[in-house]
């Protein structure tokens, strides 16, 4: 039995006492699609984790160098308004730090698009906030992305317990094709290029996503980052399983490319059309 690094489980630790079950990304025992990593915050604040797939475990003290991303407790305030209550959020792009504007530019996101999708700056933790909303417009998840080398994890994630947060972003003109991507920014880029796009927020695909996509599209294109052997293997597994289960008449995969956010809009369209030939 080995040790889990705190960065493997702390982003999923409950803010209050309780247990969260998540897929163990890059589990050494093989792909985990059954949420076998259990992350528990004890009454005294310590966090313990155990993976029932590989048997590795970990523990972290309640005090941390970084604040776990969390939404305020449920109140009379509606979900869609709660994002306004997180930290000191800066909505105006003209006052965002240059590091944030540069990162967005490198991802092909101009300030108009960033505003359209509700991206804001958390001036307390100095992180980018990227929200995810359901089909009704309610906030169901958000990620905060590190901007500076301050020792915090690159991404911190909070999701509403029991909420479904893999709804497709809908583009205009090419919605008979759905692109499966790893992150929200890549999904935004594909949607802006005209496609429907589903973000996984990891490199594996859970059962409920397959079921949600079943019969909705003529073509499914799996386009992950392909930046390491594990992601490439996961990408191939997603394509194979989607094809075998008949999610769509055509299931394709983009290989040997980084994820969509690293290409221009014309580049995204060209790559997808190339794969569909």
N, C-alpha and C positions, 0 to 999 in steps of 0.2 A: 504494500500500500504506500503511495507517494503523497506528497504534499501539494495542495492547491495554492497557487499564488493569490494574494489578496485581490489583485486586479481581475482575477477570473470570476470572483463571486461578489465582491463588495458593491459593484454598481447595481446589483440586484437585491441587496439587503433591504428588508422592510425598514421604513423609517421608525416605526414603533414595533413592539414585540409581536412576533409572528413568523411565519415561514412562507417563502416564495419558492415555487418550482419552475425551473427554466431548463432549456436545452443546454447541455455542457458543450460549448463551442470548442472544436478541435480536441474532443475527448480522446485520450490515447487508446481507449478500448474500441474506438470506432464511432461512426456518426450517431449522435444522440438526437432522436426526433420525438422522444417520449418524456421530455422534461425530467430527466433523472437526477439533475443537480438540485439538491435541496439547500436553501440558504435560510438560516434561522437567526433572528435577533433575540437574544435572551433578555430576561427581565432586567439584569444588571447592565445591559447595553452591549455586551460582547456579541460578536457575530460568528457563528460556526457554520461550516458548509460540508456537505458530503455528497459525492457522486455515486449513485447506485449502479452506474454503468462501469466505471473503472475502479471504484473503491478508494479513490484519493479523497483526502479531507483537508480542511484548513480552518484556521481560527484567526480572528482579528479583534483587537480591543475596540471598545465602543468609541473612543476618541479617535479621530482621523485627521489627516492633514488636509482633507478636502471635505466639503459639504456634499452629502449625497443629494442628488437631484430628487426633489419631491414636490408634489402639489399640495396646497393647503388642505386641511381637513374639510370634509363635506359640510356644507352649510346651506343657508338659503340661497347663496350665490350659485348661479347655474354653472355647469362645467365650462361652457364656452367663455365665461367671464373670468374663470379662475386663473388663467395665464397672466392676467393683468396684475395678479397679486404676488407673483413670484419675484422676490428681490426688488432691485431698482432697475426696471427694464427701460431701455432706451429704444424708442420706436423710430425716431427720425434718422434716416440713413445718413443725413448730412453731418450728424454728430457721432456716428460710429467711429471707432478707432481705425486708423489706416490698416492695421493688421487684419481686421475683420473684412474691410472692403477689398483688400488684396486677396484674401483667401476665397471670398465669394467670386471675385473676378477670375481666379485660377480655376474655379469650378464652373465657370460659364454662367454665373448668376449675376445679372445686373441688379441695380438697386430697385428698379421697378418690379422685377420678378420676386426679389427677396421680400418686398413689402406685400405683394400679392399673396404669398404663401405664409405670411405672418412671422417671418424670421425677425428676431430682435436681439438686442445685446443686453446681457446681464452685467451691469457695471459693478456689482458687488463681488461676484466670483470671476469677473472678466472672462466670460465665456459666451459663445454664440448659442442662442436658444432656437432650436428647429422643432416646431410643433407638428403633431399629427392629429388630424381630426377625422371623425367618422362621417358617414354619409349624411347625417343630420347637422353636421357642423360642430358637434360637441368635441371638446378636447379629450382625447383618450390616451395620448402618450406625448412625451417630448424628449428630445435629446439635447444635452448641452455639450458643446464641442470646445475643447481646449484651444486657446489662442496663443498662450505663452508657455515657455518652458518652466512651469512652476511645480513640476513633480506630480500633478494630478493626472488621472487617467485621460486619455484622448477623448473618450465619450463617457458621459454619465446618462443613464436612461431611467425614466420613470414611466410606468404604464398603469392605467386604471385596472384594478384587479377584476378579472373576468371580462374585460372589454376586448373587442376585436379591433385590431389596429393595422390590418393589412388590406384595407379597402383600396381599390385602384384609383390613382389619380387619372382623370380623364382628359386626354388631349382632344383635338378637333381634326377630323378628316381621316384618321387611320385606326379607328376604334375597333375594327375587326381583328386587330393584332394587339396582343398584350406582352409587355416586356417585364420579365422578372429580374429585379435588381437587388443589390445588397442594402442600399441606403436611401434615405429620403431625398437627398440632393440629386442623386442619379435618377430617381423617380420623377422629380420635378423637371429635370432636363429632358427626359423622354416625353413627358406630357407636353412640354412646351414645343417639342418637335412634332406633336400631333398624335402620339400613341397613348393607349392606356398603359399604365405602369404600376406594378405592385412592389413595394419595398419589403424585403424580408427582415432587415435589421440584423442580419447574420448571414452565414453562407449555407444554411440548411433551410429546408422547407417543411413546415409542420403539416399534419394531416388535414387540418381545417382549411388551410389555404388551397390545397388540391380540390377539396370539395366545393369551396366558394367559386373557384374558377371553372368548374365542370360545365361544359357546354356553352360557355358565354362568348368564346372567341373562336375564330377560324384558325388562328395561328398563335402559338405561345413561343416566345423567344427567351431563352435563359441567358442572361448577360451579367455574370458576376465579374469580380475584379481580376481573376486569373493571375493573382500576384504570388501565389505559392502552390505547392503540390496539393495541399489539403483543400484549398478552395476549388482548384481545378477538378479534383475528384468529386467534391460536393456538387459542382455544376453538372458534371456528367451524370451523377446519380439522380439529380432532380429531373434532367431531361429524360433519362431512361424511364423513371417511374411515371412521369407525366404522360409519356407516350404509351406505356403499358396499360395505364389505367384509363386511357382515352379521354383525357382532360380536354383535348382539342384535336381536330383532324390533323393538324400539322404542329409538331413540337420540334423546335430547332434550338441551336446553341451557338453563341458567339464565343469563339476560342481565341487564344493568343492575343487578346486585347485587354487593356485596363478598362475600368468601368466607365459608363457613359459620361460622367461629369468631367472627364478629361478630354472630351472631343467637342468640336463645334456642332451647332445644330445640323449643318449640312453633313458633317462627318458622321453623326449619329444615324441620320437617314440613310447615308451611303452604306454604312456597315450593316444595318439591318436589311436593306434591300439586297446587299451582296449575299448575305446568309440565306435569303429566301429564294435565290436563283435556283 
